[in-house]
Amino acid sequence: MKRIDKENYYLDIAETVLERSTCLRRCYGAIIVKNDEIVSTGYNGAPRGRKNCMDLGYCTREAMNVPSGERYELCRSVHAEMNAIISAARRDTLGATLYLAGREAKTGELLQHATSCSMCRRLIINAGIDRVVIRESERDYSVVHVEDWIRVDDSLPQEKP
């Protein structure tokens, strides 16, 4: 039996975490790792004490036909990355790696080319996280260096050619 590499080991754990997600659209799991120790975990779901979309039986954004990646203010969920950051102390996120995995809620299909939204990117930057490792397939992943998100500021208007 071949030993699994560390990146896929942590991504497998993030996939287990996403099984707690309560979103009706996409389920995400995130873990923060520093010095080869898991610092915190997070999955997407409504804030503590509030009803989840799963409990309500509908998704507001889906009911309004809002495309993926838009109008997050209508979403009931706190994102997986946000919940992982909220659950960690800043001293534990400085220089850490965030592992992210996502699946379609309806089909369970692995999300390819998933990435953190612009709101989560801001939190990841401020938490001092160095890298984000995103599952692409059962064993493939991409690595984002957070410095790239700082350098290429997606919150600024794009220049026209």
RAKAWO-V617094 format. One record per backbone hydrogen bond with DSSP energy under -0.5 kcal/mol. NH is the residue of the N-H (numbers start at 1). CO is the residue of the C=O. Records with the same first field share a line. If there is no record, write none. Layout:
NH->CO ; CO
//
This chain:
9->5
10->6
11->7
12->8
13->9
14->10
15->11
16->12
17->13
18->14
19->15 ; 16
20->17
21->18
22->44
23->44
27->103
28->26
29->101
30->42
31->99
32->40
33->97
34->37
37->34
39->32
40->32
42->30
44->28
45->78
47->76
50->47
54->22
56->52
57->53
58->53
63->59
64->60
65->62
66->61
70->67
74->71
75->72
78->45
79->77
83->79
84->80
85->81
86->82
87->83
88->85
92->89
93->89 ; 90
94->90
95->128
96->93
97->33
98->131
99->31
100->133
101->29
103->27
104->109
105->25
108->104
111->102
112->110
121->117
122->118
123->119
124->120
125->121
126->122
127->123
128->124 ; 125
129->124
130->96
131->96
132->144
133->98
134->132 ; 142
135->100
136->140
137->140
142->134
144->132
145->143
146->130 ; 144
148->145
149->145 ; 146
150->146
151->147
152->148
153->151
154->152
156->153
//
